Amino acid sequence: MTTRRSFLKTSALLSAGLLAAPNLFAYDKKYIGLQLYTIRDAMAKDPAASLAKVAQVGYNSVEGATYTGNELFYGMDAKAFKALLKQSGLIMPSAHYRLGEELVNGASQKGTILNDWEKAVADAAEVGIKYMVCAYLSQPERGSLDHYKKVADDFNKAGETCKKAGIQLCYHNHDFEFIQEDGKFPYETILKNTDKNLVKFEMDLYWITKANQDPIALFNENPGRFPLWHVKDLDKTPERNFTEVGNGIIDFKKIFAQSKKAGLQYFFVEQDKCPGDPFDSITQSITYIKKNLV
């Protein structure tokens, strides 16, 4: 029987838990993020002006994309880039990296999961990054299901290194992971062969939809494993191209209603290709998001 005293005790414990871990039950809706790959040309020319403009548009969170290879954040070391983010009023809770199995000009790239990962993790911690994401597997890094199992092992090891620094490793999908091999999806192989605590996933809603997969079904089958999302839309043309959020066929309201089941913590708008000025596209996307999703 629940007494008033036990009810108050339980309520106090619950409240304490919410204060200690505010994102335990739902993501923090105050953060609307942008994957900086969307404005890559502008970032290459003038990172400071570009980040200031991102903040002016209304984004307060960004996801990085340039560390692999040069081991710099948009030409800056971790300390300098952290200062620039603070100056811009932005946080960068997540950043993209590569596996590093593919050779570039005959040499392995540094700042990847397989090469100099410890430095990458240390630099990420300096910037304040909470999620390090393997962004993509190149064609030579895919192969058979057995090779995907090896990749999963590499992810588990990298995830251990991240964990020691208080960082979560994730994997970002495209659509090639849903081309069957021996009757199975490579994505399923990665999911099943990675430790659920060491390796989580950044779901790209555009690529999942283009691959004719149901994101909600994946949430239900793997609850809590999708703390990051890429919010990008698929247009209504036969080519199924990228388009601004709210301008295509994806039912974002239905998907966002399952954010707790997914384990969502942060989401980032990304548009790989824009019809004109990318800043016009990201403005259109955030306008829809503020009006309909948060």
Residue, then its C-alpha position, 0 to 999 in steps of 0.5 A: m500500500t502506498t502511504r503519503r510518506s512513501f509517495l513523498k519519498t518516491s517523488a523526492l527521489l524522482s525529482a532528484g533524478l530529473l535534476a541530476a539527469p534532465n534528459l533521462f526522460a526526454y531530449d532537451k527541446k531548447y537545442i536545435g542543431l545544424q550539421l556544419y557540412t550543410i554550410r561547408d563552403a562558408m565554413a572553409k572560407d570564414p568559420a567565425a562569420s559562418l558560426a555567427k550567422v548560424a547563431q543569428v538564424g536561430y541555431n544554438s547547437v552544431e555538429g562538426a565535420t572536418y577533424t579527420g585527416n588534419e586533426l583540426f576543427y575548421g583549421m583550429d586546434a581544440k582550444a581555439f575552436k572551443a573559444l570560437l564556439k563560446q564567442s558564437g554562443l553555440i555548443m558542439p555536442s557531436a562531431h563526425y569522424r571516419l573509420g580510417e581503414e581506407l588509405v588516402n594517397g597510400a597513407s592512413q589518415k590520422g584522427t580516425i578510429l583506427n589511427d590516432w584515436e586517443k588524440a581525437v578523443a582528447d581533443a573532442a573532450e577539450v571542445g566539450i563534445k559528448y558524441m563522436v560519430c563514425a560518419y561514413l564507411s567508404q566503398p573499400e570499408r564495407g565488404s562482406l558481413d564478416h567484414y562488417k563484424k570486424v568493423a563492429d569490433d573496431f567500434n567496440k574498442a573505440g567506444e571503450t576509449c570514448k567511454k573513459a573520456g565520458i564520450q559516447l561513440c555512435y555510427h551514422n547510417h546512409d542507405f547502403e547498409f540496407i542492401q541485403e547480403d546473404g539475406k541480412f542487412p549490414y546495418e543489422t550486423i553492426l547493431k547486433n555485434t556492437d555493445k549497446n552501451l559502447v556504440k549507439f547510433e545517429m539515425d539519418l532520417y533521410w537515408i533511412t527513408k530512402a532505404n525504405q526502412d521504418p525509423i519507428a520500427l528500429f526504435n521499437e526493436n532497439p530502444g535507447r540506441f538512437p541518441l542523435w538524429h539527422v533531420k533532413d527531408l526527402d523531396k516528392t520527385p522521382e529522384r528522391n533528392f534532399t530538401e528543406v525540412g517540412n518540404g518533403i514526404i517525411d512525417f517528422k511529427k510522427i517520428f518525433a513523437q517516439s523520441k523517448k523510445a529512441g533515446l533522443q538527446y540531440f538532433f541536427v538539421e543537415q542538407d547535403k545539397c541545397p538549391g541555392d544559398p545554404f543559409d536560405s535552406i537552413t532558415q526555412s528548415i528551422t522555421y518549420i521545426k520551431k513551428n511544428l516540432v519543438 
